[in-house]
Amino acid sequence: MEIHNKAILITGASSGIGRAVAVKLAAKNNRIAITARRRDLLKEVAAEIEAAGSECLVFAGDATEAAHAEKAVAATSKRWGRIDLAVLNVGAGPVSNLTRASAESITDCMRTNYDAMVHFYVPLIRQMKTQTSECLITHINSLASYFGLPMQGDYTAAKAAARIFLETARMELKHFGFNHISIQTIHPGFINTKPKKDALPRPGELSTDAAAEQILRAIASGKPEVRFPFGTAFATRIGRIAPRWLKTFILLKAARKSY
Ligand SMILES: NC(=O)c1ccc[n+]([C@@H]2O[C@H](COP(=O)([O-])OP(=O)(O)OC[C@H]3O[C@@H](n4cnc5c(N)ncnc54)[C@H](OP(=O)(O)O)[C@@H]3O)[C@@H](O)[C@H]2O)c1
């Protein structure tokens, strides 16, 4: 998809990858709606977007609440008559330990990484079905969605659920003839968005800016699934076909004991 003069919605745009993508898209004469909980940070991003020449709408709210997503999608569609591109980026991968995690912390992670995506997906599809020109929903997933990782169990489960959900949605849109709507899942490896206390090393870590560049390229390519950077994506591919005992051995060697 050409990303000029588009009506765009980006969730989780107050910091990290979402913010970097929003600012990069602002240089391309787009109209950009941004969401997240921290209104003060969203206002800073909006100022950057407007300074770069794009119009901006701000929706502060919690993506784990369906009403916030409904409102943001409805108001954006009303203002610009359509949404050409939605970048669903809300997510967080807190370190966890499934030998003593609470049910609440595990389902919280599912709410942030899965429910938040679904809350936007539903009204977006409803809106995009009324449009006739090409439109795209891009979900920022993770290479972590392909198999369980020690100390990231709830995150990997939520991201895997999102990957499978959107894979199915892609098939059904085609089956029911909504060929103007595309679904894309982008799987980044480690991105240096903030200092993290992960239980795993972060091989091939990219800067937030480099990740945003890759995401823009992925959107332009229109490919249904994109994985980057190459080295980590390749290692993930090998991990998917490696014998379970070998994968477990390697992952546990890398995992810290202190969580
Ligand atoms: N960093 C990595 O290494 C990496 C690797 C692969 C994939 N990813 C994925 O990339 C996406 C962005 O991550 P990031 O590293 O850029 O993290 P980040 O800097 O913490 O950004 C997360 C964004 O999501 C928003 N958000 C979180 N929970 C929310 C909620 N309940 N309601 C509304 N907004 C919410 C945050 O804004 P507020 O706090 O203001 O609400 C923020 O704007 C995530 O989906 C993550 O899983 C990250």
The ligand as an ORCA input file, in Angstrom:
! r2SCAN-3c Opt
* xyz 0 1
  N      10.094     -3.803     22.163
  C      10.251     -5.020     21.664
  O      11.330     -5.658     21.813
  C       9.144     -5.660     20.863
  C       9.441     -6.783     20.089
  C       8.438     -7.385     19.352
  C       7.159     -6.875     19.392
  N       6.880     -5.793     20.150
  C       5.504     -5.305     20.172
  O       5.481     -3.981     19.707
  C       4.372     -3.289     20.285
  C       4.854     -1.971     20.898
  O       5.772     -2.264     21.924
  P       6.885     -1.237     22.416
  O       8.101     -2.021     22.677
  O       6.957     -0.057     21.520
  O       6.296     -0.860     23.859
  P       5.927      0.545     24.535
  O       6.968      1.571     24.266
  O       5.611      0.221     25.954
  O       4.606      0.968     23.770
  C       3.392      0.341     24.007
  C       2.291      1.290     23.591
  O       1.036      0.641     23.853
  C       0.261      1.499     24.688
  N      -0.550      0.680     25.570
  C      -0.140     -0.333     26.391
  N      -1.178     -0.820     27.058
  C      -2.268     -0.088     26.673
  C      -3.630     -0.130     27.016
  N      -4.117     -0.990     27.912
  N      -4.473      0.753     26.415
  C      -4.004      1.645     25.514
  N      -2.724      1.718     25.139
  C      -1.874      0.854     25.725
  C       1.270      2.343     25.453
  O       0.697      3.596     25.810
  P       0.150      4.013     27.240
  O       1.045      3.388     28.262
  O       0.217      5.510     27.198
  O      -1.233      3.500     27.291
  C       2.314      2.581     24.368
  O       1.930      3.643     23.540
  C       3.774     -4.247     21.318
  O       2.650     -4.886     20.765
  C       4.879     -5.251     21.550
  O       4.381     -6.510     21.942
  C       7.846     -5.159     20.900
*
